[in-house]
Amino acid sequence: MRILICPNSFKGSCTSIDVCHSIARGIRRANPGAKIIEMPIADGGLGTVEILTKYLKGRFINTMVTGASGRTVKAKYSIVPSKKIAIIELAQSAGLHLVPENLRNPLKTTTTGVGELIINSIKKNCKRVIIGVGDSATIDCGIGAMSAMGIRFLDRVLKPVEPNCLGLLSLNKIDDKILKNKFKTIKFTVLTDVSNILTGKNGAIVYASQKGAKKRDLYLIEQALKNFKRVIIRHYGIDLDRIKGSGAAGGIAGGMYAILKAKIVSGFDFFKKITHLENHIKMADLIITGEGMIDKTTFYGKATGEIINICKKYQKPVIIVCGDSPKKFKLEIYGVSKIYTLTEIVKNRNTAIHNAKNLLYKIGYEIGTGIILPKNH
């Protein structure tokens, strides 16, 4: 039996590499004869820089940058010198997991550190910058990042606005002259983990609450996004609500698309191509995938949802392993054979997070005991 393990990361707990190893160890303990292919996946969010660097054979660079809440944080990115490519992960500097719960406020958090990483990579002679933008703590449409790059975002009296969501409310003019001089030869690609547009009920606002927004903040955030949309139409003639994925990571994908002329690409599609994932799924007898939380947003373009769809296409049995999932959410309708949830084994969420590797190993063992190998394996 050929078993493909291709999970995403479990936020705040395990990288996708750790998830792969833990499940595989459990299966091998129970069933030493099982043929296992470990293929850790990322979709633009946490783990993107690590996984992409592995596949593209890059090298890591550590540096200090501005975090989402304004504090200095240690972040890493990577470069592939032979191809002059930089791989940057927004979550390294502006990830939700880096912001203490009491400081989570998407009206004030910023992507400034992402711009600092971009500048750092360009100084190392990179000509193509790939930016994974998932798992953000921000809704600033990327003005924090692009301000750090030297682009000026101004209000009606030509005063720089705050590089955050509140700044979007008073934004009136964009001075992007620096692009022609400093970034003319740089190509930007943004890897998104969701396909939301910028505004409206299915826009960037969908993720505001999980980033720390209070109910009373939601109207203000939506007005900020709508104002940014208006300014972009006026300056560039681009309606971001017509661009799939423009609302990803608090609108940074849309902002970079319009201003930096970045290409928006599904993070999962990018990984699927470089790993030949679909072919591996076709060849497998069983697929195991998952991520920290499985809910309706899993099917908004995230890796796990896309893998489930491919398994359904080829009528392959798929097992989901996740940290948590709403009890009312029925995965059977998507063709999922079985779901394992860490919080069903350990009721306390924090305990599940801190013991994830061991719990994943136990789940792997349980899966392994249920696998019957053919006699001629």
C-alpha positions as CSV (number, residue, x, y, z in Angstrom):
1,M,0.0,0.0,0.0
2,R,1.3,3.4,-1.0
3,I,0.4,6.1,1.6
4,L,0.9,9.8,0.8
5,I,1.1,12.1,3.8
6,C,0.7,15.7,2.7
7,P,-0.4,18.0,5.5
8,N,-0.3,21.7,6.1
9,S,1.2,23.1,9.3
10,F,-0.7,23.2,12.6
11,K,-0.5,26.9,13.5
12,G,1.2,27.6,16.8
13,S,2.1,23.9,17.2
14,C,3.8,22.0,14.4
15,T,5.3,22.7,11.0
16,S,4.0,20.6,8.2
17,I,7.4,18.7,8.2
18,D,6.8,17.8,11.9
19,V,3.2,16.7,11.2
20,C,4.5,14.4,8.4
21,H,7.2,12.9,10.5
22,S,5.0,12.3,13.5
23,I,2.2,10.6,11.6
24,A,4.6,8.5,9.5
25,R,6.5,7.3,12.6
26,G,3.2,6.1,14.1
27,I,2.2,4.2,10.9
28,R,5.6,2.6,10.6
29,R,5.5,1.4,14.2
30,A,2.2,-0.3,13.6
31,N,2.8,-1.4,10.1
32,P,6.5,-1.6,9.2
33,G,5.8,-2.8,5.6
34,A,3.7,0.3,4.6
35,K,5.3,2.4,1.8
36,I,5.0,6.0,3.0
37,I,5.7,9.2,1.0
38,E,6.1,12.3,3.1
39,M,5.3,15.5,1.3
40,P,4.9,18.5,3.6
41,I,2.8,21.2,2.0
42,A,2.3,25.0,2.5
43,D,-0.1,27.3,0.7
44,G,1.4,30.7,1.3
45,G,1.0,30.7,5.1
46,L,3.1,29.4,7.9
47,G,5.8,27.0,6.7
48,T,6.0,28.4,3.2
49,V,9.6,29.7,3.4
50,E,10.8,26.4,5.0
51,I,9.1,24.1,2.5
52,L,9.8,26.2,-0.6
53,T,13.5,26.6,0.4
54,K,13.7,22.8,0.7
55,Y,12.2,22.2,-2.8
56,L,14.1,25.1,-4.5
57,K,17.4,24.3,-2.7
58,G,17.8,27.8,-1.2
59,R,19.6,29.1,1.9
60,F,18.2,30.9,4.9
61,I,19.0,34.4,6.1
62,N,18.1,35.6,9.6
63,T,17.4,39.2,10.4
64,M,15.5,41.5,12.7
65,V,12.5,43.4,11.5
66,T,9.4,45.3,12.7
67,G,6.7,42.9,13.9
68,A,3.0,43.3,13.4
69,S,2.5,45.1,16.7
70,G,5.5,47.3,16.3
71,R,7.9,45.3,18.3
72,T,11.2,44.1,16.8
73,V,11.1,40.4,15.9
74,K,13.6,37.8,14.5
75,A,12.5,36.7,11.0
76,K,14.0,34.5,8.3
77,Y,13.7,34.4,4.6
78,S,15.7,32.6,2.0
79,I,17.4,33.2,-1.3
80,V,18.1,30.9,-4.2
81,P,21.4,32.6,-5.5
82,S,21.5,30.7,-8.8
83,K,18.1,32.0,-9.8
84,K,18.2,35.4,-7.9
85,I,15.0,34.4,-6.1
86,A,14.0,35.6,-2.7
87,I,11.4,33.6,-0.7
88,I,9.6,35.7,1.9
89,E,6.9,34.6,4.3
90,L,4.6,37.3,5.7
91,A,4.0,35.2,8.8
92,Q,7.7,35.5,9.8
93,S,7.2,39.1,10.6
94,A,3.4,39.8,10.7
95,G,2.0,36.4,11.6
96,L,-0.9,36.1,14.0
97,H,1.0,33.6,16.1
98,L,3.7,36.2,16.9
99,V,1.2,38.7,18.4
100,P,0.1,38.1,22.0
101,E,-3.7,37.8,22.3
102,N,-4.0,41.0,24.3
103,L,-2.2,42.9,21.4
104,R,-4.2,41.5,18.5
105,N,-5.9,44.4,16.9
106,P,-6.1,44.5,13.0
107,L,-6.9,48.2,13.1
108,K,-3.4,48.8,14.3
109,T,-1.2,45.9,13.3
110,T,1.1,46.4,10.3
111,T,3.0,44.6,7.6
112,T,6.0,46.9,7.8
113,G,8.4,44.0,8.5
114,V,7.5,42.4,5.2
115,G,8.7,45.4,3.4
116,E,11.9,45.4,5.4
117,L,12.5,41.8,4.4
118,I,11.9,42.7,0.7
119,I,14.5,45.5,0.9
120,N,16.9,43.1,2.6
121,S,16.5,40.6,-0.2
122,I,16.9,43.1,-3.0
123,K,20.2,44.3,-1.4
124,K,21.3,40.7,-1.9
125,N,20.8,41.0,-5.7
126,C,17.5,39.1,-5.9
127,K,15.4,40.0,-9.0
128,R,12.4,37.9,-8.2
129,V,10.6,38.1,-4.9
130,I,8.1,35.4,-3.9
131,I,5.9,36.4,-0.9
132,G,3.7,33.9,0.9
133,V,1.0,36.0,2.6
134,G,-1.1,33.6,4.7
135,D,-1.7,33.5,8.5
136,S,-1.4,37.3,8.9
137,A,-2.4,39.4,11.9
138,T,-3.0,42.4,9.7
139,I,-5.6,44.2,7.5
140,D,-3.5,47.0,6.1
141,C,-3.7,46.1,2.3
142,G,0.1,46.0,2.4
143,I,0.6,49.8,3.0
144,G,2.9,48.9,5.9
145,A,5.2,46.8,3.7
146,M,5.1,49.2,0.8
147,S,5.8,52.2,3.1
148,A,8.9,50.4,4.3
149,M,9.9,50.1,0.6
150,G,9.7,53.9,0.2
151,I,6.2,54.3,-1.4
152,R,4.3,57.2,0.2
153,F,0.7,56.8,1.3
154,L,-0.8,60.3,1.9
155,D,-4.0,61.9,3.3
156,R,-5.8,64.9,1.9
157,V,-3.2,67.4,3.2
158,L,-0.3,65.2,1.8
159,K,0.7,63.9,5.3
160,P,1.8,60.2,5.5
161,V,-1.0,58.0,6.9
162,E,-0.4,55.4,9.6
163,P,0.9,52.2,8.0
164,N,-2.0,50.2,9.2
165,C,-5.8,49.7,8.8
166,L,-6.6,53.0,10.5
167,G,-4.3,54.7,7.9
168,L,-6.4,53.3,5.1
169,L,-9.4,55.3,6.3
170,S,-7.6,58.7,5.6
171,L,-5.7,57.5,2.5
172,N,-6.2,59.8,-0.4
173,K,-3.0,59.7,-2.6
174,I,-0.2,57.3,-3.4
175,D,3.2,58.5,-4.4
176,D,5.0,55.6,-6.0
177,K,7.8,57.4,-7.9
178,I,10.4,55.3,-6.2
179,L,9.2,52.2,-8.1
180,K,10.6,53.4,-11.4
181,N,14.0,54.0,-9.9
182,K,14.5,51.3,-7.3
183,F,12.2,48.4,-8.2
184,K,11.9,48.6,-12.0
185,T,13.7,45.3,-12.6
186,I,12.1,43.4,-9.7
187,K,9.3,40.9,-10.3
188,F,6.9,40.1,-7.4
189,T,4.8,37.0,-7.0
190,V,2.3,36.8,-4.1
191,L,1.2,33.3,-2.9
192,T,-2.2,33.4,-1.4
193,D,-3.9,30.8,0.8
194,V,-7.4,32.0,0.2
195,S,-9.3,33.4,-2.8
196,N,-11.4,36.1,-1.2
197,I,-11.8,39.5,-2.9
198,L,-11.1,42.7,-1.0
199,T,-14.5,44.0,0.2
200,G,-18.0,42.8,1.0
201,K,-19.2,39.9,3.1
202,N,-16.8,37.4,1.4
203,G,-13.9,39.9,1.5
204,A,-10.9,40.4,3.8
205,I,-13.4,41.1,6.6
206,V,-14.1,37.4,6.9
207,Y,-10.9,36.8,8.8
208,A,-11.0,40.0,10.9
209,S,-12.5,38.4,14.1
210,Q,-9.8,35.7,14.2
211,K,-7.2,38.5,14.0
212,G,-8.6,40.1,17.1
213,A,-11.2,42.5,15.8
214,K,-14.1,43.3,18.0
215,K,-17.6,43.3,16.7
216,R,-17.6,47.1,16.9
217,D,-14.5,47.3,14.8
218,L,-15.9,45.5,11.7
219,Y,-17.7,48.4,10.2
220,L,-14.6,50.6,10.5
221,I,-12.4,47.9,8.9
222,E,-14.8,47.5,6.0
223,Q,-14.9,51.3,5.4
224,A,-11.1,51.3,5.4
225,L,-11.0,48.5,2.8
226,K,-13.6,50.3,0.7
227,N,-11.6,53.6,0.8
228,F,-8.4,51.7,-0.3
229,K,-10.4,50.2,-3.2
230,R,-11.6,53.7,-4.3
231,V,-8.0,55.1,-4.1
232,I,-6.7,52.2,-6.2
233,I,-9.4,52.7,-8.8
234,R,-8.6,56.4,-9.0
235,H,-4.8,55.9,-9.3
236,Y,-4.5,52.7,-11.3
237,G,-7.9,52.0,-12.8
238,I,-8.1,48.6,-11.1
239,D,-11.1,47.4,-9.3
240,L,-9.7,45.0,-6.7
241,D,-13.1,43.3,-6.2
242,R,-12.7,41.9,-9.7
243,I,-9.3,40.3,-8.8
244,K,-9.5,36.8,-7.2
245,G,-7.4,36.6,-4.1
246,S,-7.1,40.4,-3.7
247,G,-8.4,40.2,-0.1
248,A,-5.9,37.6,1.0
249,A,-3.9,38.4,4.2
250,G,-5.9,41.6,4.9
251,G,-5.6,42.9,1.4
252,I,-1.9,42.8,1.0
253,A,-2.3,40.6,-2.1
254,G,-4.5,43.2,-3.7
255,G,-2.3,46.1,-2.7
256,M,0.8,44.5,-4.2
257,Y,-1.1,43.5,-7.3
258,A,-2.1,47.1,-8.0
259,I,0.9,49.0,-6.9
260,L,3.9,46.6,-7.3
261,K,2.3,44.9,-10.4
262,A,2.7,41.6,-8.5
263,K,1.3,38.4,-9.8
264,I,-1.3,36.8,-7.5
265,V,-0.9,33.0,-7.5
266,S,-2.7,30.4,-5.4
267,G,-0.1,29.2,-3.0
268,F,-1.4,25.7,-3.2
269,D,-1.3,25.7,-7.0
270,F,2.3,26.9,-6.8
271,F,3.3,24.0,-4.5
272,K,1.2,21.5,-6.5
273,K,3.2,22.4,-9.6
274,I,6.7,22.2,-8.1
275,T,6.0,19.0,-6.2
276,H,3.9,17.2,-8.9
277,L,1.4,16.6,-6.1
278,E,-1.5,15.6,-8.3
279,N,0.5,12.8,-9.8
280,H,1.5,11.6,-6.3
281,I,-2.2,11.5,-5.3
282,K,-3.1,9.5,-8.5
283,M,-0.4,7.0,-7.6
284,A,-1.3,6.7,-3.9
285,D,-3.7,4.2,-2.3
286,L,-4.4,6.4,0.7
287,I,-3.9,10.1,1.3
288,I,-3.5,11.7,4.7
289,T,-3.8,15.5,4.9
290,G,-4.9,18.1,7.4
291,E,-4.1,21.3,9.2
292,G,-4.7,23.0,12.6
293,M,-8.3,24.0,12.0
294,I,-10.7,22.4,9.6
295,D,-13.9,24.5,8.9
296,K,-15.7,26.1,6.0
297,T,-12.7,28.4,5.3
298,T,-10.6,25.3,4.5
299,F,-12.4,25.2,1.2
300,Y,-11.7,28.9,0.3
301,G,-8.5,27.9,-1.5
302,K,-6.4,26.5,1.4
303,A,-4.2,23.5,0.8
304,T,-6.2,20.9,2.7
305,G,-9.4,21.7,0.9
306,E,-7.7,21.6,-2.5
307,I,-6.1,18.2,-1.7
308,I,-9.5,16.9,-0.6
309,N,-10.9,18.1,-4.0
310,I,-8.2,16.3,-5.9
311,C,-8.8,13.1,-4.0
312,K,-12.4,13.3,-4.8
313,K,-11.5,13.8,-8.5
314,Y,-9.5,10.6,-8.6
315,Q,-11.8,8.7,-6.1
316,K,-9.0,8.2,-3.6
317,P,-9.7,7.6,0.1
318,V,-8.6,10.5,2.2
319,I,-8.1,10.7,6.0
320,I,-8.1,14.2,7.7
321,V,-6.0,14.8,10.7
322,C,-6.5,18.2,12.4
323,G,-6.1,20.1,15.6
324,D,-9.8,21.0,15.9
325,S,-13.0,21.2,13.8
326,P,-16.5,22.4,14.6
327,K,-18.7,19.4,15.5
328,K,-21.5,20.6,13.1
329,F,-19.0,20.7,10.2
330,K,-19.6,17.5,8.1
331,L,-16.6,16.5,6.1
332,E,-18.4,13.4,4.7
333,I,-20.0,15.5,2.0
334,Y,-16.6,16.2,0.7
335,G,-15.7,12.6,0.3
336,V,-13.5,12.3,3.5
337,S,-13.2,8.7,4.8
338,K,-12.3,9.6,8.4
339,I,-11.3,12.6,10.5
340,Y,-9.0,12.6,13.5
341,T,-9.1,15.6,15.8
342,L,-6.5,16.3,18.5
343,T,-9.1,17.9,20.7
344,E,-11.1,14.7,20.7
345,I,-8.2,12.9,22.2
346,V,-7.2,15.7,24.6
347,K,-10.1,17.9,25.5
348,N,-8.0,20.9,26.6
349,R,-6.9,22.9,23.5
350,N,-3.7,24.1,25.0
351,T,-2.7,20.6,26.0
352,A,-3.4,19.5,22.5
353,I,-1.2,22.2,21.1
354,H,1.7,21.5,23.4
355,N,1.5,17.7,22.9
356,A,0.7,17.7,19.2
357,K,3.7,15.7,18.0
358,N,2.9,12.9,20.4
359,L,-0.8,12.9,19.6
360,L,-0.1,12.8,15.9
361,Y,2.2,9.8,16.4
362,K,-0.7,8.1,18.3
363,I,-3.1,8.9,15.4
364,G,-0.5,7.5,12.9
365,Y,-0.3,4.3,15.0
366,E,-4.1,4.0,15.0
367,I,-4.2,4.5,11.2
368,G,-1.4,2.0,10.8
369,T,-3.1,-0.7,12.8
370,G,-6.1,-0.4,10.4
371,I,-4.1,-0.9,7.2
372,I,-4.2,-4.3,5.7
373,L,-1.3,-4.9,3.4
374,P,-1.5,-7.2,0.4
375,K,0.4,-10.5,0.8
376,N,2.8,-9.6,-2.0
377,H,3.7,-6.2,-0.7
